[in-house]
Amino acid sequence: MDLDQDAALPSAAKESVRPPNGDGTVQAADRVAGEAPPEMPSLNGRTILLFAAASGLAVANAYFAHPLLDVMADDLDLSRSVAGLIVGATQLGYGLGLLLLVPLGDLLDRRKLIIGQSLLSVLALACVGVSHSAAMLLASMAAVGLLAVVTQALVAYAASLARPSERGHIVGVVTSGIVLGILLARTVAGSLTDLSGWRTVYFVSAALTMAIVLLLWRVLPRQERKPAGLSYGRLIASLVTLIVTEPTLRIRGVIAMLIFANITTLLAPLVLPLSAPPFSLSHTEIGLFGLAGAAGALGATRAGRWTDRGYGQRLTGIALALMLLAWLLIAQLQHSILWLIVGVLVIDFGLQAVHVTNQAMIYRVRPDAQNRLTAAYMIFYSIGSAAGSSTSTVIYAHAGWPGVCAAGALISLATLAFWALTLKSTPEAATRRISG
């Protein structure tokens, strides 16, 4: 990608003071970087794609291990129970990063934070690649998860640099990169492992991450910040305040929790029926299902633009209904694997559409707190993902694939009902059309 220096974006670091809420819960000292002014020129297209690519690679680092647990365990002579901790350590690190690192973007220079975290990710990935014991591998994977949250800092940064009338569209493009990274991680990891071993996955990712760092260093704008008058402790504590005082964040956070519980209910046990007879697929073949999901996700890239035009609620309802329909298709796996492929396409389209719409809405309510809004929202996401992945394998062990599909359909139905019940509770500011 040829990124000239003139592709660099103007800084959006404008200090703002948000007036207290009606209940006085937001302190006047909570002064952080606000939204880009309306006269700000549109983001360069190549730079938006760089944000998307960097976000996708960063989040993929946290998902590479999912289809590789068996070969990683065999290589290091780990029991299957210890191997299961590899994903757990990554998720723990990711959760801590959401809480402790992502909010810093509302306090410090986002450019320095993103580049610094990405450089540390290169080191963490290399440590995974050279791990020779369970302790070293688990510690390295926890570090990879901790630093993978840079992807959320990139989303918040892109949102802060965008015009209000284009924010949903730009968030949609960058979020598409994230969803593609999650879905394609399985395909890439499986293929590289079959070719030259699981360690190659992490060495290749370290090299690609270093290349991305160089591009980010060249392109990302610097931010001139005045002292914010907000300590780190108060910054973290304000996450709770945001959840309590912002109904859009609460409503869309719960929807996020449910849709990601839904998708991980599908993905976590998927390898079990596909690797067993009559399918008996290899790591590479199972990883190809990520391509179907990626195609579905790409179909929803315009969700942010539709939200900017005031169709966010309508789009949410349609997408949630499609996720429910997808489970009816996925349940037909025993008849043909083609039903599963179509179902994956549909469910990932719905997931992406709702996820982008959620973020486009919450970024409207507090432009001065975009990193903290991202962190709070993604905490809901993490809870849902952990719940779905941890319960679905248990369900599969007791009720097989029909039980998994029934659980997924119930989650979809509950999400659709919750959305319908909260239509009138969602503030108009989060749903109306933005002109400009």
C-alpha positions as CSV (number, residue, x, y, z in Angstrom):
1,M,0.0,0.0,0.0
2,D,1.6,3.3,-1.1
3,L,0.7,5.8,1.6
4,D,2.1,9.3,0.9
5,Q,2.8,11.7,3.6
6,D,-0.1,13.9,2.4
7,A,-2.5,11.1,3.3
8,A,-1.9,11.9,7.0
9,L,-5.0,13.2,8.6
10,P,-5.4,16.5,10.5
11,S,-5.5,16.2,14.2
12,A,-8.9,15.9,15.9
13,A,-7.6,16.7,19.4
14,K,-9.8,19.4,20.5
15,E,-10.3,19.9,24.2
16,S,-13.9,20.0,25.3
17,V,-15.8,20.2,28.5
18,R,-19.0,18.2,28.7
19,P,-21.7,19.8,30.8
20,P,-22.9,17.7,33.7
21,N,-25.9,15.4,33.1
22,G,-29.1,16.4,34.6
23,D,-28.3,14.3,37.7
24,G,-24.9,15.9,38.1
25,T,-23.1,12.6,37.8
26,V,-20.5,13.8,35.3
27,Q,-17.8,16.1,36.8
28,A,-16.9,19.2,34.9
29,A,-13.2,18.2,35.3
30,D,-13.8,15.3,33.0
31,R,-12.2,17.1,30.0
32,V,-10.9,14.9,27.3
33,A,-10.5,14.9,23.5
34,G,-13.8,15.7,21.8
35,E,-15.2,14.9,18.4
36,A,-13.8,16.2,15.1
37,P,-15.3,19.6,14.2
38,P,-17.9,19.6,11.4
39,E,-15.6,21.4,9.0
40,M,-13.0,18.7,9.2
41,P,-12.3,17.2,5.7
42,S,-13.3,13.6,5.1
43,L,-10.8,10.9,6.0
44,N,-8.6,9.7,3.2
45,G,-9.9,6.3,1.9
46,R,-6.5,4.6,2.1
47,T,-6.1,5.7,5.7
48,I,-9.5,4.2,6.6
49,L,-8.4,0.9,5.0
50,L,-5.2,1.1,7.0
51,F,-7.3,1.5,10.2
52,A,-9.3,-1.6,9.1
53,A,-6.3,-3.7,8.3
54,A,-4.5,-2.8,11.5
55,S,-7.6,-3.6,13.5
56,G,-8.2,-6.9,11.8
57,L,-4.7,-8.1,12.3
58,A,-4.6,-7.1,15.9
59,V,-7.8,-8.9,16.8
60,A,-6.8,-12.0,14.7
61,N,-3.8,-12.4,17.0
62,A,-6.2,-13.2,19.8
63,Y,-8.1,-15.8,17.7
64,F,-5.3,-17.7,16.0
65,A,-5.0,-20.3,18.8
66,H,-8.7,-21.4,18.6
67,P,-8.3,-24.1,15.9
68,L,-4.7,-25.0,17.0
69,L,-5.2,-26.1,20.5
70,D,-4.6,-29.8,19.7
71,V,-1.3,-29.3,17.8
72,M,0.0,-26.8,20.4
73,A,-0.8,-29.2,23.2
74,D,0.9,-32.1,21.4
75,D,4.0,-30.0,20.6
76,L,4.5,-29.0,24.2
77,D,3.2,-32.2,25.8
78,L,0.3,-30.5,27.4
79,S,-2.8,-32.2,28.6
80,R,-6.1,-31.2,27.0
81,S,-7.2,-29.4,30.2
82,V,-4.1,-27.2,30.2
83,A,-4.5,-26.6,26.4
84,G,-8.0,-25.2,27.2
85,L,-6.3,-22.6,29.3
86,I,-4.6,-21.1,26.3
87,V,-7.8,-19.5,25.1
88,G,-8.7,-18.6,28.7
89,A,-5.4,-16.8,29.2
90,T,-5.9,-14.9,26.0
91,Q,-9.5,-13.9,26.9
92,L,-8.4,-12.9,30.4
93,G,-5.7,-10.6,28.9
94,Y,-8.1,-9.1,26.5
95,G,-10.6,-8.4,29.3
96,L,-7.9,-6.6,31.3
97,G,-6.8,-4.6,28.3
98,L,-10.4,-3.4,27.7
99,L,-10.6,-2.2,31.3
100,L,-7.1,-0.8,31.8
101,L,-5.7,0.2,28.4
102,V,-8.5,1.2,26.0
103,P,-9.8,4.1,28.2
104,L,-6.3,5.7,28.1
105,G,-7.1,7.0,24.6
106,D,-9.4,9.6,26.3
107,L,-6.5,10.9,28.4
108,L,-3.3,10.5,26.3
109,D,-2.1,10.8,22.7
110,R,-3.9,8.0,20.8
111,R,-1.2,7.9,18.2
112,K,1.6,7.1,20.7
113,L,-0.6,4.6,22.5
114,I,-1.5,2.7,19.4
115,I,2.0,2.5,18.1
116,G,3.4,1.6,21.5
117,Q,0.9,-1.2,22.0
118,S,1.5,-2.5,18.5
119,L,5.2,-2.7,19.1
120,L,4.7,-4.6,22.3
121,S,2.4,-7.0,20.4
122,V,5.3,-7.8,18.0
123,L,7.3,-8.9,21.1
124,A,4.5,-10.9,22.6
125,L,3.8,-12.7,19.3
126,A,7.5,-13.6,19.0
127,C,7.4,-15.0,22.6
128,V,4.5,-17.2,21.7
129,G,6.4,-18.5,18.7
130,V,9.5,-19.5,20.8
131,S,7.5,-20.8,23.8
132,H,9.0,-24.0,25.2
133,S,6.8,-24.6,28.3
134,A,3.2,-24.2,29.4
135,A,4.1,-21.3,31.7
136,M,5.8,-19.3,29.0
137,L,3.1,-20.0,26.5
138,L,0.2,-19.0,28.8
139,A,2.0,-15.8,29.9
140,S,2.7,-14.9,26.3
141,M,-0.8,-15.6,25.2
142,A,-2.2,-13.4,28.0
143,A,0.1,-10.6,26.8
144,V,-1.1,-11.1,23.2
145,G,-4.7,-10.8,24.5
146,L,-3.9,-7.7,26.6
147,L,-2.3,-5.9,23.7
148,A,-4.9,-7.0,21.1
149,V,-7.3,-4.4,22.5
150,V,-5.4,-1.9,20.4
151,T,-8.0,-2.8,17.8
152,Q,-10.6,-1.0,19.9
153,A,-8.4,2.0,20.3
154,L,-8.2,2.2,16.5
155,V,-12.0,2.1,16.2
156,A,-12.4,5.0,18.7
157,Y,-9.6,6.9,17.1
158,A,-11.1,6.6,13.6
159,A,-14.5,7.7,15.0
160,S,-12.9,10.8,16.7
161,L,-11.3,11.8,13.3
162,A,-14.5,11.4,11.3
163,R,-17.2,14.0,10.5
164,P,-20.3,13.3,12.6
165,S,-22.3,12.7,9.4
166,E,-19.7,10.1,8.2
167,R,-18.9,8.5,11.6
168,G,-21.2,5.5,11.3
169,H,-19.8,4.7,7.8
170,I,-16.2,4.9,8.9
171,V,-16.9,2.9,12.0
172,G,-18.5,0.3,9.8
173,V,-15.5,0.0,7.5
174,V,-13.1,-0.3,10.4
175,T,-15.3,-2.8,12.2
176,S,-15.5,-4.8,9.1
177,G,-11.8,-5.2,9.3
178,I,-12.2,-6.5,12.9
179,V,-14.9,-9.0,11.9
180,L,-12.8,-10.2,9.0
181,G,-9.8,-10.6,11.2
182,I,-11.8,-12.8,13.7
183,L,-13.3,-14.9,10.9
184,L,-10.2,-15.3,8.8
185,A,-7.9,-16.1,11.7
186,R,-9.2,-19.7,11.7
187,T,-8.5,-20.0,7.9
188,V,-5.0,-18.5,8.0
189,A,-4.0,-20.3,11.2
190,G,-5.2,-23.7,9.9
191,S,-3.5,-23.3,6.5
192,L,-0.2,-22.1,7.9
193,T,-0.2,-24.9,10.5
194,D,-0.8,-27.6,7.9
195,L,2.0,-26.1,5.8
196,S,4.8,-25.5,8.4
197,G,3.6,-25.8,12.0
198,W,1.7,-23.7,14.5
199,R,4.7,-21.5,15.4
200,T,4.8,-20.1,11.9
201,V,1.4,-18.5,12.5
202,Y,2.8,-16.3,15.2
203,F,6.1,-15.5,13.5
204,V,4.3,-14.4,10.4
205,S,1.8,-12.3,12.4
206,A,4.7,-10.6,14.2
207,A,6.3,-9.6,10.9
208,L,3.0,-8.3,9.5
209,T,2.3,-6.4,12.7
210,M,5.7,-4.7,12.5
211,A,4.9,-3.7,8.9
212,I,1.6,-2.2,10.1
213,V,3.4,-0.3,12.9
214,L,5.6,1.4,10.3
215,L,2.6,2.5,8.2
216,L,0.8,3.7,11.3
217,W,3.8,5.7,12.4
218,R,3.9,7.4,9.0
219,V,0.2,8.1,8.6
220,L,-1.5,8.6,12.0
221,P,-1.8,12.3,13.0
222,R,-0.2,13.6,16.1
223,Q,-2.4,15.0,18.9
224,E,-1.6,18.1,20.9
225,R,-3.2,17.6,24.3
226,K,-3.6,19.9,27.2
227,P,-3.8,18.5,30.7
228,A,-7.2,16.8,31.0
229,G,-7.6,17.3,34.8
230,L,-8.6,13.6,35.0
231,S,-6.6,11.0,36.9
232,Y,-6.2,7.5,35.7
233,G,-8.2,6.2,38.6
234,R,-11.1,8.5,37.9
235,L,-10.8,7.6,34.2
236,I,-11.3,3.9,34.9
237,A,-14.1,4.6,37.5
238,S,-15.9,6.7,34.9
239,L,-16.7,3.5,32.9
240,V,-19.2,2.7,35.6
241,T,-20.6,6.2,35.4
242,L,-21.1,5.9,31.7
243,I,-22.9,2.6,32.0
244,V,-25.2,4.0,34.7
245,T,-26.0,7.3,33.0
246,E,-26.1,6.5,29.3
247,P,-29.2,4.4,28.3
248,T,-27.9,4.0,24.7
249,L,-24.7,2.3,26.0
250,R,-26.7,0.0,28.4
251,I,-29.2,-1.0,25.7
252,R,-26.7,-1.5,22.9
253,G,-24.3,-3.2,25.3
254,V,-26.9,-5.8,26.3
255,I,-27.6,-6.4,22.6
256,A,-23.9,-6.8,21.9
257,M,-23.6,-9.3,24.8
258,L,-26.4,-11.4,23.4
259,I,-25.3,-11.4,19.7
260,F,-21.8,-12.3,20.6
261,A,-23.0,-15.1,22.9
262,N,-25.0,-16.2,19.9
263,I,-22.1,-16.3,17.5
264,T,-19.7,-18.0,19.9
265,T,-22.4,-20.6,20.6
266,L,-22.0,-21.5,16.9
267,L,-18.2,-21.2,16.6
268,A,-16.9,-22.8,19.8
269,P,-18.3,-26.3,19.2
270,L,-18.2,-26.1,15.4
271,V,-15.0,-28.1,15.0
272,L,-16.5,-31.1,16.9
273,P,-19.2,-32.2,14.3
274,L,-17.0,-31.2,11.3
275,S,-13.9,-33.1,12.4
276,A,-15.9,-36.2,13.2
277,P,-17.5,-38.7,10.8
278,P,-19.2,-38.4,8.3
279,F,-17.4,-35.1,7.5
280,S,-13.9,-35.7,9.0
281,L,-12.6,-32.3,7.8
282,S,-9.0,-31.2,8.3
283,H,-7.9,-27.9,10.1
284,T,-7.6,-26.2,6.7
285,E,-11.0,-27.3,5.5
286,I,-12.7,-26.3,8.8
287,G,-10.9,-23.0,8.6
288,L,-12.5,-22.3,5.2
289,F,-15.8,-21.7,7.0
290,G,-14.2,-18.4,8.0
291,L,-14.3,-17.4,4.4
292,A,-18.1,-17.9,4.3
293,G,-18.4,-15.8,7.5
294,A,-16.2,-13.1,6.0
295,A,-18.4,-12.9,2.9
296,G,-21.4,-12.5,5.1
297,A,-19.7,-9.8,7.2
298,L,-18.6,-7.9,4.1
299,G,-22.2,-7.7,3.0
300,A,-23.0,-5.5,6.0
301,T,-20.3,-2.9,5.5
302,R,-22.9,-0.3,4.7
303,A,-24.6,-0.7,8.1
304,G,-22.8,2.4,9.5
305,R,-24.0,4.6,6.5
306,W,-27.5,3.4,7.0
307,T,-27.3,4.3,10.7
308,D,-26.1,7.8,9.8
309,R,-29.2,8.1,7.6
310,G,-31.5,7.3,10.5
311,Y,-32.3,3.6,9.7
312,G,-30.4,2.1,12.7
313,Q,-33.4,0.7,14.5
314,R,-35.0,-0.8,11.5
315,L,-31.7,-2.3,10.4
316,T,-31.2,-3.8,13.9
317,G,-34.6,-5.5,13.8
318,I,-34.0,-7.0,10.3
319,A,-30.5,-8.2,11.2
320,L,-31.7,-9.9,14.4
321,A,-34.5,-11.6,12.6
322,L,-31.9,-12.9,10.0
323,M,-29.7,-14.3,12.9
324,L,-32.8,-16.2,14.1
325,L,-33.5,-17.5,10.6
326,A,-29.8,-18.6,10.3
327,W,-30.2,-21.1,13.1
328,L,-33.0,-22.8,11.3
329,L,-30.6,-23.3,8.4
330,I,-27.6,-24.3,10.6
331,A,-29.8,-27.0,12.2
332,Q,-30.0,-28.8,8.9
333,L,-26.3,-29.7,9.0
334,Q,-27.1,-33.4,9.3
335,H,-28.8,-33.2,5.9
336,S,-26.1,-31.2,4.0
337,I,-23.1,-29.1,4.9
338,L,-24.3,-26.6,2.4
339,W,-27.0,-25.5,4.9
340,L,-24.3,-24.7,7.4
341,I,-22.4,-22.6,4.8
342,V,-25.5,-20.6,4.0
343,G,-26.4,-20.3,7.7
344,V,-22.9,-19.0,8.5
345,L,-23.2,-16.4,5.7
346,V,-26.5,-15.1,7.1
347,I,-25.6,-15.1,10.8
348,D,-22.4,-13.2,10.2
349,F,-24.2,-10.7,8.1
350,G,-26.6,-10.1,10.9
351,L,-23.9,-9.9,13.5
352,Q,-21.9,-7.4,11.6
353,A,-24.9,-5.2,10.8
354,V,-25.9,-5.0,14.5
355,H,-22.4,-4.6,15.8
356,V,-21.7,-1.6,13.5
357,T,-25.1,-0.1,14.3
358,N,-24.4,-0.4,18.0
359,Q,-21.1,1.4,17.8
360,A,-22.4,4.1,15.5
361,M,-25.2,4.9,18.0
362,I,-23.1,4.9,21.2
363,Y,-20.4,7.2,19.7
364,R,-23.1,9.9,19.2
365,V,-23.9,10.2,22.9
366,R,-20.5,11.2,24.3
367,P,-18.1,12.3,21.6
368,D,-15.6,13.3,24.4
369,A,-15.5,9.8,25.8
370,Q,-15.1,7.5,22.7
371,N,-12.4,5.3,24.1
372,R,-14.3,4.7,27.4
373,L,-17.5,4.1,25.5
374,T,-15.6,1.5,23.4
375,A,-14.2,-0.1,26.5
376,A,-17.5,-0.3,28.3
377,Y,-19.3,-1.6,25.2
378,M,-16.6,-4.3,24.6
379,I,-16.9,-5.5,28.2
380,F,-20.5,-6.5,27.4
381,Y,-19.1,-8.2,24.2
382,S,-16.5,-10.1,26.2
383,I,-19.1,-11.3,28.7
384,G,-21.3,-12.6,25.9
385,S,-18.4,-14.2,24.0
386,A,-17.2,-16.0,27.2
387,A,-20.7,-17.2,28.1
388,G,-21.4,-18.5,24.6
389,S,-18.1,-20.3,24.2
390,S,-18.1,-21.9,27.7
391,T,-21.7,-23.1,27.6
392,S,-22.0,-24.3,24.0
393,T,-19.4,-27.1,24.3
394,V,-21.2,-28.4,27.4
395,I,-24.5,-28.3,25.6
396,Y,-22.9,-30.2,22.6
397,A,-21.6,-32.9,25.0
398,H,-25.1,-33.5,26.4
399,A,-27.5,-32.6,23.5
400,G,-25.4,-32.7,20.4
401,W,-25.7,-30.4,17.5
402,P,-29.5,-30.1,17.8
403,G,-29.0,-28.8,21.3
404,V,-26.5,-26.2,20.2
405,C,-28.9,-25.0,17.5
406,A,-31.8,-24.8,19.9
407,A,-29.7,-22.7,22.4
408,G,-28.6,-20.4,19.6
409,A,-32.1,-19.9,18.4
410,L,-33.3,-19.1,21.9
411,I,-30.6,-16.5,22.3
412,S,-31.6,-14.9,19.0
413,L,-35.2,-14.9,20.0
414,A,-34.3,-13.3,23.4
415,T,-32.2,-10.6,21.6
416,L,-35.0,-9.8,19.2
417,A,-37.5,-9.4,22.1
418,F,-35.1,-7.2,24.1
419,W,-34.6,-4.9,21.1
420,A,-38.4,-4.6,20.6
421,L,-39.0,-3.8,24.3
422,T,-36.3,-1.1,24.3
423,L,-37.3,0.8,21.1
424,K,-39.0,3.6,23.0
425,S,-36.2,3.7,25.7
426,T,-33.4,4.5,23.2
427,P,-32.7,8.2,23.1
428,E,-33.6,9.9,19.8
429,A,-30.1,11.4,19.6
430,A,-28.8,7.9,19.0
431,T,-31.2,7.0,16.2
432,R,-32.0,10.2,14.2
433,R,-30.5,11.0,10.8
434,I,-27.3,13.0,10.8
435,S,-27.1,15.5,7.9
436,G,-23.9,17.0,6.6
